[in-house]
Amino acid sequence: MNKVYPSAAKALEGIVRDGQLMAVGGFGLCGIPEALIDALRDSGVKGLTVISNNAGVDGFGLGKLLETRQIKKMISSYVGENKEFERQYLAGELELEFTPQGTLAEKLRAGGAGIPAFFTRSGVGTMVAEGKETREFDGHTYVMERALLPEVALVKAWKADKSGNLIFRRTARNFNPACAMAGRITVVEVEEIAATGSFDPDSVHLPGIYVHRIVLNAQPEKRIEKRTTKQNPKGA
């Protein structure tokens, strides 16, 4: 089956709508589906609840959707690099569900594995556990967390074959496989597309059963969130 679409806009056509629960892969600006985020912005859908480790930065990544006020709620672990996020949240214009990073990853993984809920010690005794069921196991308190099942997942991978088998590149893998597994419909942006059957099966990081649509973005910007340099000593 050929799952390749001619553009990011076409890949989102007919599957995105107002008020959806959506997952977006990436960590900081590493491994974010840049073209799909732009297409989502251009689609004009609004009232979105977005699951993502963070919310991009001002003017890039999910920051673009904050600027256009298309996101009503974030389910995130870290939001410290986005001034517009801060402004909207403090003004009561944006809802936020803080989730410990490991718990967020497990909520997505559980969703993809068909596990409705799980118990974890992360967040016990904090605001994270407020209103949630707790139980004692082996003398320790655990809080129950529900799995996440986004209606649409937007994911970035390095390579795909036309059947959707994926290969990720280094740290850009991050949350992407978990988002892809959890999504009811998963759309993947890749830098290279190969013929089906051309990958060594042992090299495939995520099988195509989790992938529904693919779009090529051969030259993503790959912006660096923070660049730190050190001048070489004289004569070095």
TAQUI-V751650 format. One record per helix or strand of 3 or more residues. SS is the DSSP state (~ for helix, > for strand). FROM is the first residue (numbers start at 1). LEN is the number of residues. Records with the same first field share a line. If there is no record, write none. Layout:
BEGIN
SS = FROM-LEN  FROM-LEN
END
This chain:
BEGIN
~ = 8-5  34-10  63-5  83-8  101-13  127-3  170-4  176-7  201-3  208-3
> = 21-4  48-4  71-6  95-4  117-4  134-4  140-7  152-5  159-3  185-6  192-3  213-4
END
